[in-house]
Amino acid sequence: MRFEVVGIDYDNRINNFMVSARADYEWYLNKTQGSEENLAIQRDVIKGTKPYKNLRADLKMGCILPAIVLAVRNIDASVTENYDPLEGFIVASRDHLDALQSAIGDATPKDIDIVDGLQRTNALRQTFDELEEGDKPTFLARSLRLEIWVNIQFFPLAYRMLLLNAGQRPMSMKHQIDILSGGLAEDLQDLEGIEIIRLKDHKRRIKPGQFHLSSLAQAFQAWMQRSPNVDRTNLVVETMAVDEALDSLGIDLSDNDGNQRDGFRQFVDWMLQLDRALGDSQNRFFGNDTVVLGFAAAIGFAHKNETLQDRLPTAMAAMIASAQSDTENPLGVLTFDQIRRSVDTKRSNVGEATRGLVFRAVREYIMQGGTSPMIECWTQSASMM
């Protein structure tokens, strides 16, 4: 197996180093083994379509693929500190490139995500499986170009991916956020009381604090878009959502104070505290994705609203305290359940109606600075259904 780091560059917009590298197919397929499963909640791998059938045929003939983009976490990239980020064309020493080469080479597949190139990776694996045994060694020895973001945080990577794909629109915003979910899990895993369940774990939520990674990825999208409806089918609406998300991510990245990262982490921390306050008896409340999306959108709305952002911490502190002290109907969950059961399924989509109900109720609670009980907010929100 061969892997070679050939250079480094620095992105001053997202403040991160990117490594340019070459590898043979054998190294790449070994290092990304399981990445398809790690990213199983993203768009389905395309199989059997004519373009990818042609690509597999070209791969057998020795074509060169466009560079694949990876994100590698938890490696020692300290040698990059020797270089000035303002230097436009970084000329790294061979010793430093070798150090990065060794660090990346030691990374395990669980620390490597395919940011751009899942379909090409699948084509490589399918092509390899189709080859005769005698042809496989030659195939595995061919070269592949890689762009590797080292130790990049979730939010800068989200911005970079959304920006690069905004003009091409090869996949929805939801798919792009799903792809980055591994980094999101890494960023949230140290929050007190959280247990993140990945699709490959084959587990279901049985107690407070457990959240499926797919739910958290959708919650991030809802939080960022300030809308509980994350499945966009209208192209114009989807375009507007991406533009708004880019603007939001871009502004917070410019602040250089971690506002974006800390804002979403703060939402998840609040949700964990509320989840624990509800306890096992109301475990189903935050186990419902529609509830999570509604909460995320409402808090994201307040986080980015100049009028409400100062009321948000006070309101959430009041909500948590109320939920912890109310043993009969914390968060007004019983009232919420009654309203949800009253939705006319012949006239309304229950999921969409529930997301809207939660979004409006939580937003109203924040607008009131936590002075109105959640029962009243549920009732007021229901009157708008």
Secondary structure, DSSP 8 states (H G I E B T S, - for coil): --EEEEEEEEETTTTEEEEEEEEEHHHHHHHTTTHHHHTTTSS----S-HHHHHHHHHHHHT-----EEEEE-S---GGGGGS-TT-SS----HHHHHHHHHHHHH--GGGEEEEE-HHHHHHHHHHHHHS-GGGHHHHHTSEEEEEEEES--HHHHHHHHHHHHHTT--S-HHHHHHHTHHHHHHHHTTSTT-EEE-GGG-----STTEEEHHHHHHHHHHHHHT-S-----SHHHHHHHHHHHHHHHHHHHHHTS-HHHHHHHHHHHHHHHHHHHHTGGGHHHHTSHHHHHHHHHHHHHHHT-TTTTTTHHHHHHHHHHHHHH-SSSGGGHHHHHHHHHTS-TTTS-HHHHHHHHHHHHHHHHHHTTT-S-HHHHHHHHHTT-
